[in-house]
Structures are given as structure tokens and as C-alpha cells.
Amino acid sequence: MRIDALGALLLVAALTAVGCPWPVRAAPASCAVVDGRSIAGVEIGSSVQAALAVTGAPVREQQGGGQVLYTLPPPWALLVAEGGVVVRLSTRSAECRTTRGVGPGSPRTAVREAYAGSAVSTVTRATDGEWLGYPYSGVAFFLQNDRVVQVDVFRADVLAAGPPRATSQAPAPAAAGPSPSPGPSPSPTTAPGAWGFRTLTARIDNGTLVVTGVVENRSRGAGVYAEVRAFNPSGVQIGQGESPLAPNPVPAGGTGSFEVRVLVADVVRRYTVVIRPIGTIAGRLAEATREVAARDMQQFADVVARQMRVEVQTTTQPANRDTFVVSVTNGSSLLVASAVVAVDLTVTCVVTVSVPAPPVRRTIQENRSGSVTVTQLRPGASARLALPISAGACPEFLTWQAQARVGEVRIGDGN
């Protein structure tokens, strides 16, 4: 099952929203969407050869890591294959409907109502929308402006003995890094004798907030799941994910564990964990809120680096190696103690070549490079520094192109 990292690839096939009124007629048999199974007669798990025999020749075929992506004619949109087997299907056709009556053009509220009985839902932000997924049903919806643009089906996850992950396509965990400070033990919002948290920890792993915990059931046995919401320093929610506890149901007097992975593109200052009964998005059995300690903000160095804006300029025309400057703006909410900005330049110039005679003028191209280090850059602040450029044959640049990258970011105090 792939919802998040693959979902980013699938956005290429979901750039234009498909608008249609709600409600709409039920899908014809030829375009029925069966959760976890098929779209318009093409089955998950079938061979690519068998699938293309139904869909016809693909519009485009491209490699994506170990996968092959086929752009298909309507009513399909995309087919993803691994090892010659179909693992994911998409549609953006308004006439296609799931067995619960929703599809492209449906509002978010209709999807939520149709899948209210599902064990778990996941919400993942994307560049131009967000994915609303139901991993244990085998279906995900890409939404723009609160309407479904694309529907994906994939093989549904199965509740396992170990703690499942809400975002199964998130990068594999790296070596353990620093974790947010434990702080005081969280307390459940319910009265003693019900549910409570025994442990709760979090860390950042390659742009993913990983929250793990153990919950104690001091009430009757029940099937439950953990919901995690992440918030940036301004209090804006930047991600959400859910995962059922294991074992499930959690027996009376027993404990259950969970791991929820939430993809985030911003700094996480606070996160909340709510334990809910399976089948509802409103019931609460226990709740805890945890702040990420200031000393643990270095975990977000990569996030901050992506939020810094760099402009390369020249103070003269034509430019030369002594006239370049770099403007760096800290678009994050954290103080940057230091950051290295590396710049690669491609330049051209005209030189006179006298050997062999007669002299001729030729245009040549060179690659140059340079770097600067900015320090103590507060949120929203900018710095402008001279950019030393490596030497070369061109004394002046007829044209130039620059590519900058931010690295080695150190998060400072005073956030």
C-alpha cells in the first residue's frame, strides 16, 4: 500500500481538478471503483499485460524507482506496476464512483460521511492539495479546494499483530537520532479507571514526524486507534495521521502500542495524540499534548534549509567574478545560527584565439562555483553577502546562470 511518497508521484496525474455537481448518478458497471480491488474492471494484482488488454495502449510510460507508471486513457488515469504486477490504479473521471457512492467531484464532507465507519484515515499534505486515505479499505482521495480530483485504489492493509504504520511509504527509519524531550508524563483527559498513556515519544525521521506510544486500558476491551496532529510554531496544523493500536482490540486491563508517521514540510512545535474508538472520528478515550523542546529543534535543519530563499545577483553588467552577491532570507520560524549557501554558476564569454593565425573570436562556456556562510539570521530576516567565485578563463561574463543550495544549517537559541 502506498499513500504518501507515491502519492507525491501521482500528483503529476492530478494537476487539473474535475468539477461535477453533487450528488451524481451511480457509476456504470464499466466504471465502478471497488475499494482495494479494481477500477472499471482492471484489477489490483493482475499482470500489466492483462490490464492493458482492457485499457488499451497507454498514453505514456515512465520509470519511477522500482515502479513503472502508465498514463492511461479515461476512465482510468494512472496505473502503477511493480515487477509486472498492478499495485495501484487511479481515475479522474467524474462518472466513476466507489461502491459507497463517491468519486471525482465529490466534496470532502461526502467522503468523510461515506467512510465514517472505517478504522483509520490519513491526511497528507501535497504541493497543490492533500490526500485523504483509508489504508484499511484500500482507497485514497486527492482533494483540491475540498473536492475530490482523483481516486486511487490499492491493496488494503490488514491489521497485524505488530503496530502498523499509518504512512507505509514513508522512508525507512535511519539510525536513531535525538528525540523531543520527554517532559512531564502526559495525562489522559478521561477520569481514572478508563484509558491512559503509559509512554509517548516522538522524533523526526527524514521529514516525517514519528510518534510512538503505549496506552493502558483500564476499562473494557475495545478496538481503538491513535490520531496524531502536528502544529507549527504559529499553531497551524501541518499534518495528521492515524494508526490502530496493537493488539486490537486492546483487552481490559491490558496495553496496546502504536506508531504513527506524519509527513511534515514545516517545523513541528507541538503535537497532540488522541485515542479514539474504531469507527468514529469524534469519540475520545484519552488525549495528550506534547511540546517539542527548543534543544531538539536541530532535528528540523533540513526543513529550515528548504524554507530559506536564495537569490544570486550581480552588481555590474557585464558581470565578472568580483561582482556577485547572494541574498539569503530565512523563511522559517526558527533562528538560523549558521548556514552554508553553495552556488554553481554556468557562464559564457567571448575570447580571442590567435593560434593558429589568423585570430578568431570564440564563445566558450565555463563552470564556476562559490559559497558563503550566513550567521544569526532571525525568522523573516535577510542577509546580503559578497559571493567569491572561483577563477577561470572568462574575464567577463556574456551570460550566466546560477543554481544555489542551502546546507549545513545550525539552529540557534532564542526561538
Secondary structure as the mmCIF struct_conf table of DSSP 4:
data_model
#
loop_
_struct_conf.conf_type_id
_struct_conf.id
_struct_conf.beg_label_comp_id
_struct_conf.beg_label_asym_id
_struct_conf.beg_label_seq_id
_struct_conf.end_label_comp_id
_struct_conf.end_label_asym_id
_struct_conf.end_label_seq_id
BEND BEND1 ILE A 3 ASP A 4
HELX_RH_AL_P HELX_RH_AL_P1 ALA A 5 LEU A 10
HELX_RH_3T_P HELX_RH_3T_P1 LEU A 11 ALA A 13
BEND BEND2 LEU A 15 THR A 16
BEND BEND3 TRP A 22 PRO A 23
HELX_LH_PP_P HELX_LH_PP_P1 ARG A 25 PRO A 28
HELX_RH_3T_P HELX_RH_3T_P2 ALA A 29 CYS A 31
STRN STRN1 ALA A 32 VAL A 34
TURN_TY1_P TURN_TY1_P1 ASP A 35 ARG A 37
STRN STRN2 SER A 38 ILE A 39
TURN_TY1_P TURN_TY1_P2 ALA A 40 GLY A 41
STRN STRN3 VAL A 42 GLU A 43
TURN_TY1_P TURN_TY1_P3 ILE A 44 GLY A 45
BEND BEND4 SER A 46 SER A 46
STRN STRN4 SER A 47 SER A 47
HELX_RH_AL_P HELX_RH_AL_P2 VAL A 48 THR A 55
BEND BEND5 ALA A 57 ALA A 57
BEND BEND6 VAL A 59 VAL A 59
STRN STRN5 ARG A 60 GLY A 64
TURN_TY1_P TURN_TY1_P4 GLY A 65 GLY A 66
STRN STRN6 GLN A 67 THR A 71
TURN_TY1_P TURN_TY1_P5 PRO A 74 PRO A 75
STRN STRN7 TRP A 76 GLU A 82
TURN_TY1_P TURN_TY1_P6 GLY A 83 GLY A 84
STRN STRN8 VAL A 85 THR A 91
TURN_TY1_P TURN_TY1_P7 ALA A 94 GLU A 95
STRN STRN9 ARG A 97 THR A 98
TURN_TY1_P TURN_TY1_P8 THR A 99 ARG A 100
BEND BEND7 GLY A 101 GLY A 101
TURN_TY1_P TURN_TY1_P9 PRO A 104 GLY A 105
STRN STRN10 PRO A 107 PRO A 107
HELX_RH_AL_P HELX_RH_AL_P3 ARG A 108 ALA A 114
TURN_TY1_P TURN_TY1_P10 TYR A 115 GLY A 117
BEND BEND8 ALA A 119 ALA A 119
STRN STRN11 THR A 122 ALA A 126
TURN_TY1_P TURN_TY1_P11 THR A 127 ASP A 128
STRN STRN12 GLY A 129 TYR A 134
TURN_TY1_P TURN_TY1_P12 PRO A 135 GLY A 138
STRN STRN13 VAL A 139 GLN A 144
TURN_TY1_P TURN_TY1_P13 ASN A 145 ASP A 146
STRN STRN14 ARG A 147 PHE A 154
HELX_LH_PP_P HELX_LH_PP_P2 ARG A 155 ASP A 157
BEND BEND9 ALA A 161 GLY A 162
HELX_LH_PP_P HELX_LH_PP_P3 PRO A 163 PRO A 164
BEND BEND10 ALA A 166 ALA A 166
TURN_TY1_P TURN_TY1_P14 SER A 168 GLN A 169
BEND BEND11 ALA A 170 ALA A 170
HELX_LH_PP_P HELX_LH_PP_P4 PRO A 171 PRO A 173
BEND BEND12 ALA A 175 ALA A 175
BEND BEND13 PRO A 184 PRO A 184
HELX_LH_PP_P HELX_LH_PP_P5 SER A 185 PRO A 186
BEND BEND14 THR A 189 THR A 190
HELX_LH_PP_P HELX_LH_PP_P6 ALA A 191 ALA A 191
TURN_TY1_P TURN_TY1_P15 PRO A 192 GLY A 193
BEND BEND15 ALA A 194 ALA A 194
STRN STRN15 TRP A 195 ASP A 205
TURN_TY1_P TURN_TY1_P16 ASN A 206 GLY A 207
STRN STRN16 THR A 208 ASN A 217
BEND BEND16 SER A 219 ARG A 220
STRN STRN17 ALA A 222 ALA A 222
STRN STRN18 VAL A 224 PHE A 231
TURN_TY1_P TURN_TY1_P17 PRO A 233 SER A 234
BEND BEND17 GLY A 235 GLY A 235
STRN STRN19 GLN A 237 PRO A 244
STRN STRN20 ALA A 246 ALA A 246
BEND BEND18 PRO A 247 PRO A 249
STRN STRN21 VAL A 250 VAL A 250
HELX_LH_PP_P HELX_LH_PP_P7 PRO A 251 PRO A 251
TURN_TY1_P TURN_TY1_P18 ALA A 252 GLY A 253
STRN STRN22 THR A 255 LEU A 263
BEND BEND19 ALA A 265 ASP A 266
STRN STRN23 ARG A 270 PRO A 277
TURN_TY1_P TURN_TY1_P19 ILE A 278 GLY A 279
BEND BEND20 ILE A 281 ALA A 282
BEND BEND21 LEU A 285 LEU A 285
STRN STRN24 ALA A 286 GLU A 291
HELX_LH_PP_P HELX_LH_PP_P8 VAL A 292 ALA A 293
HELX_RH_3T_P HELX_RH_3T_P3 ALA A 294 PHE A 300
HELX_RH_AL_P HELX_RH_AL_P4 ALA A 301 GLN A 307
STRN STRN25 MET A 308 THR A 314
BEND BEND22 THR A 315 PRO A 318
STRN STRN26 ALA A 319 ALA A 319
TURN_TY1_P TURN_TY1_P20 ARG A 321 ASP A 322
BEND BEND23 THR A 323 THR A 323
STRN STRN27 PHE A 324 ASN A 330
BEND BEND24 SER A 332 LEU A 334
STRN STRN28 VAL A 336 VAL A 353
BEND BEND25 VAL A 355 PRO A 358
HELX_LH_PP_P HELX_LH_PP_P9 PRO A 359 PRO A 359
STRN STRN29 VAL A 360 LEU A 377
TURN_TY1_P TURN_TY1_P21 PRO A 379 GLY A 380
STRN STRN30 SER A 382 ALA A 386
BEND BEND26 ALA A 393 ALA A 393
BEND BEND27 PRO A 395 GLU A 396
STRN STRN31 PHE A 397 PHE A 397
BEND BEND28 LEU A 398 LEU A 398
STRN STRN32 THR A 399 ILE A 411
BEND BEND29 ASP A 413 ASP A 413
#
